[in-house]
Amino acid sequence: MARKWLHKENRGKTAGTGEESGGTASARRVAGAQGRMSRWPRRVRAVSATLAAAVALAAAAGLAGEPAAARSHHAHAAGAVTAAVETSGLPREAVDTLHLIAAGGPYPYSKDGVVFGNFERLLPRERRGYYHEYTVPTPRARNRGARRIVCGGPPRRIDNCYYSDDHYASFKRIVE
């Protein structure tokens, strides 16, 4: 198929020949994106211009490319442990889980001891594989529940552990 010229006076003519080749339908196809854009309703063009302006403002403010939830976590990137809790202030099941961690198991759940990714970035940043998670049984729960203990360092070490009762939304550092 011969290429069409985009000059106004040559629309609809085959390139290099000067012959008519298709009339107005060909001219519309040749007009490209600009021609298609001009056929859009005025409201659509106005909305796209407004959206482009909003994206430019967001980029200038440094907010582009991240959802709001991700931005709120960056404030806690260095670690957002809300408080400290003594072992005496933990639920009985959490204290039992700490004893199991110190003993090296056996753990009641197959997922206990797996690597905790710290994707929420609420704990202090460490290399991948540093943190391990353990389930704290929830009474009358049919599943693992939301309570967890996350410990950093080698297995059986409980001096760098954190307690979460809301499935990693917040952490409290466990102190002896």
Phi, psi and omega in degrees: 000131182288145180280143181267148173280147181259359178291145184305315185285344183252008179299138178088359180254148178286139184300131175083344184255331183077004181276148174292141184224000179177358175070211189291327179297317178295319180298321179293321179295323183286333186301339175074201185298325182296318178294320178294320180298320183291340178276350178292150176298151183303322181297319180296317178297321180294318180294317179296324177293320178295318179296317178298321179294320180295319179295320179296319178296319179295320179295320179294327180277354180080022183255353186289149173086357180229135173291161183301322181297321180293321179297321182294331179284336180295334177295336182253016188302328181282354180124127182235072174270116190291327184198181174246148178225135177281158180299331178290339179269358179275156172298155181304320181296326178291321177296318177299320179295321176299319178296321177295321180297315180296327180277347181085017178111190001285146183262145183286342182240143183293335181275356179292135179092358179285161181293133175263123187283344182055039181293334178287342180057037177268336177268160177304141183292131176218171179293158179298134180098354181288319183263143175231144183252149180222143181275134171260114183303139177254122180302140178064013177270141180276344180237198182291342181077189185256352186274133181219156168240131177242124181243142178254148178102195182291160178302153180073003180264124183240017180271358179227060185244154181229144181249134176232125177255006182230037177052059172073011177286331176209159181227150171236132179286133180272122177243148181275000000 
